[in-house]
Amino acid sequence: MLNDFEILKLITSSSTRFSLPKSLWLNALHQTVEWSFPEKVSLWKRLNSLPSNQSQKILDSVNYWRKEAKLTPLKTASYRTFQVEIAYLAKLKAFQISKTMASKGTSKDKKLWVLQSLHSTFFINLSKKTFLGDECLDRILGLNERKVKTELLGQNIKALYRNEDIYLDLDPEDLFTPYRVLVEMSDKLKVKPGELLVDLGSGLGRVGIVMGLLNPKLKFIGLELMTERHSQAQKASKQLNLSNRIKFECCDLSKVKIPLARTYYLFNPFSFLTLRRVFLGVQINSKSKQIRLVMAQVGRPPRMVKRHPWLKQVYLSPLDKNWRAHGFSIYESR
């Protein structure tokens, strides 16, 4: 762990080069994300606990950025504004660190870094406060929803994707299943070697990649309508050497047959009409084998279940305050 002064120097530094050893990159990223979350009491206490000479150095660094932004320099580190500046710079630095890790790390490095995060109590607890850490892990894996938004800027979305719900108006940090929820989901599912998991509306591919890393013998197919998200998922799977068992297909689920699998997952990816067709397709598959349906407890899918008595709930995760809902539920076919 880096001490407060070391991490603050990293956060406020104008340098884009990192001299940290690889073993400390992930640690620095997690600590930077923590400083970006404005927990006013603890952050304020930690800033005030710095010796005066260290506090002055950090103040000078913050004022460098304020000067760059043509803002009036702060005279003392006792202002609440100083804390806000630190939080803002920490968020920018977190993206910078994750970008550096993505460009410098090998596929083996990236797998190791992500798995270390998924097994880190510190990161899981941090994820309950802010989704920034999740987005930074996305960047390490090569997933970038903000890039998707840029690619689609100015295009006729309705013409491209009919009237499907693709949620471009949401912040990327709120759009996908949190990493901590995927860890709990993996623990509860206890997938068997060779078992197939199908993600219905797989987005950038976070579910498949994370579940694939946590379950080395899992087979996965992610089905996604948007070519922009699909291409990132496919590329990430290939770069991580997972594409032999973690696969992604670009298709319209309102028109194609749903693959037969043991387990299906869906967040809240479809319009009501498409969701109804998807549920019907899964129900048809349940006549051939017993299936499990895993759903995030937000949006339309939980309401749709009430129309399908052939499903019985076997697990409901504890209330997740950050999501303002239960994280996920597991259903089995009767």
N, C-alpha and C positions, 0 to 999 in steps of 0.2 A: 504494500500500500504506500502511496505517496502521501506525505504529510500535507496539511492545509496550505502551507506556503508554497510548496512545490507544485501542487495542482493549480493554485491560483496563478503562479508564474506561467504555467502552461496555457491556462485559459486566456490570460491577457496578453500573451506574447504575440507580436506581429509577425513572427516567423512562421512559414508554412512547412519548414523542415522539422522532423522529429528525430532526436538523437536517442530516444528511448529504445531499450532492447525489446525484442518481440514479446518476451515474457511479461512485459509491463504494459503493452499497448491496450489490452482488454481491460486491465485494472484501471488505467488512466481514463479510458472511455467511460466506464461505469461511474467513476468518481466525477467526471465532467458532467455527465447526465444528472447526477445527484445535485451538483451545484446549480444546474439550470432550472431545477424545480424550486420555486420561491417559497420554501418553508420559512416564513419570516423569522420566527423565533430562533430556530436552530442556526439558520444561516447568519442572522445578525449576531448571535453570540460568538459564532466561530470567527467572524470577521473582527469583532471587537477583542478577541483573545490573542490576535496577532501582536507581537512586539512592535513598538512604534516604528523602528527602522524597516521592518518587513511591510508593515501597513503602508508606509510612505512609498515603498517601491511599487506596490500594487496600485496605489493611487496614481502614481506617475504613469503606469502602464495604461490604466483606464483613461486617464486624461489624454494620452496619445490618440486613442480611438475617438474620444470626444472632439479633439482638434481636427481629426480626419473628417469627422461628420459636421464640422463647423459649429460645434456646440461649445458653450462656455465651460472652461475647466472647473473642476470641483476643487475647493480649497481644503477640504478635509474629508476623511473617510468616514466621518460620523453621520453623513447624510443618508437618508433612506434611498436617495437616488443612486448612491454608490452600489447598494445591494442590487437594485434593478439592473444597473449596468453589468454587474458581474453575471447575473442570471442570463441576460441577453447574450453576452460574449461566450458564456459556457455553452449555450445552445449552438451557436455558430461553430465553436471549436469541436463540439461533439460530432457534427457532420464532417468537419475537416479530418478528424482522427479516423472516423469510419471510412472515409474516402481513401485515406492513406493506407489503411489496413487492406482495403479491397484491392488497391493497385499493387501493393508490395507482397501480400500474402499469397502463398501457393494454395491449391485446392485443399491440401492436407491442413495447412494453417487455418484456413477459414472454417473447415469442419470442426477443428479442435477448439477454436475461439467460440463458435456458436454453442457447441456442446458444453463448454465450460460455463457459459452464461446460463444455459438451461438447467445446469446442476448447481448454480450459485444461489444460495439463499439471499445474498445481498441484491443480486439482480432481480430475482422474483419479487422481493419486497419493494424494490425500486419501481418495478413495472406496475405495482398497485397504485402508485402515485402519479406516474406520467408515462405516456406511450412513446416518448422520445427515444428511449432506449430500444424499443422494438423497431422503430424506424431506422435507427443506426445499425442494428443487426441486419435489417433488410439491405442496407447499402453494402455491407460487407459481403452479403450473398449475391449482390448484383441486382437487387430488386429496388425499383425507384418509381413510385406512383406519381411523384411530382413531374417526372419526365413524361409520363403518359399524358398528363394534363397539358403539358407544353406541346406535345405532338398533335393533340386534338384541338388546340386553340384555333378558333375561327372556322372550324369545320362544321358541317351540318350533321349533328349527332343523330337526330331523328332519322335522317336518310340513311346513315350508316348502320344504326342498330335499332331500327323501328322505334317502338315505344318501350323498349326494355329499360329497366332500372339499372343504370351503370354508375350512379352516385359520384359523378365527377365534382359535385358541389361540396362533398365532404372533405374534411382534412384527412390526409393519408393516415395519420395516427389513429383515426377513429374508424377506418374503413375495413380493417381486417381483424381476424381473430387474434387476440393477444398471445404472445409466446407463452406466457405463464398458463393460459387456459389450455394450450396445446399440450403442455407438459402434463397437466392433470388429466387431460383426455387420454393421452397415451398410457398413463398409469392405470386408468380405469378400464380401457378397452382390452389390454393384455392380448394384443394381436398375436396369432400363431405364425410360425415361419411359412412364408409363401401365401399368406392370406391377402386378399385383394381389398383395398380401400378405394372408393371412388368419391372424389370431391365434385359436387354438382354446382358449378360456378366457382372455378378455382382461382380466379383473379391472377395475381402475380405468382402464385404457386407456393405461398408460405406454408400452407398446411402440408402439402406433399413433401416439401424439402425437410421441414422440421420433423414430421412423423417418420420420414425415411431415415434421418440421422439418428433418431431415438430408437428406431426398430430396424436394425441392419438387414433383416430378411423380409421386410414388408414389401409387397407389390402395390403400386399406386397408379391410378389414372385420374388426372385432373381435366375436367371438361369446362371450357371457357369460350364465351361468345366473342369477346373483344380481342382482336388480333394484336393490339398494342400490349395488352397485359400478357396474353399467351406467349408472345415471342420472348418476353423477359423471363418467364417461368421456364420455358424450354431451354433457353441459353444458360440460365443458372444451373439447371439440372445437369446439363452437359459439362459445364466448367467444373462442377463439383464431383464429376465422375459417378453420377447417380442415374444417368439416363437409361441404363440397362433395366432398371426396375421402377424408377420414378418417371412416369411418362405424362405428357400433356398433349391434349388434342383441342384444336380450335373448331367448335361446332355450335350449332343452334339447338339447344335441348328441347325446344318446342317442336322440332322436326325429326330428330334422330332417336333411335332405340337406345335406351339406357343399358349399359353393360351389366351382366349378371355378376354380383359381388356379394361378399358376406357383410360388408359395412359400407354405408353411405354417409357422407357429411354434407351439410349445407348451412350457410350462414343466413343471409337474407338477400339472395342474388337476383331474384326474378320479379317480373310483373306478376300480378295475381293469376292471370290466365296461364302463363307458362308454368308457374308453380303448381297449379292444379294438374296440368298435364304431366309434370315431373312426378308428383305423388302417385298418379295413376300408373306410370311406368314402373315405379318402384314396387307398387302393390302387385302388379303383374309378375314381376320377378320373384316376389315373396312366395308365389305359388310353386316355384321350382325348388326353393331352399329357404331356410329361416334366415332372415336378414336383420341387421341392426341399422337403425337410423339415428345419427347423432346430429343434434341441432343446437346452434347458439340460441339462447332464449331472448332474442330480440326480433322485432319486425313481424312479418307475416307467418313464417313457418310454424311457430307455436300455436297460432290461432287455427292454422290449417289442420293440425293434428286432430282437433276436436271433431272434424268431419270424417275421420278415418278410424273407426273402432277396431280395425284389424291390427292396430298398433297398441302396445301396452308399454307404459313407462317403467323402466327398471332402475333408472338413476337420475337424480336431479342434483347438480352441484350446488354448493353453498352460495348464498347471495354474494355477488361481486359488486361492491360499492362503486368501483370505478366505471363499470359498465352500466350501473344502475339497474341490474337485472341478475338473475341466476346465470352463471357462465354458460352452461350447456346442459342438455339432457340427453339420455340414451333411451331409445325405444327399441323393442323387439317385435317382430311379427308374431301374431298369435297362432 
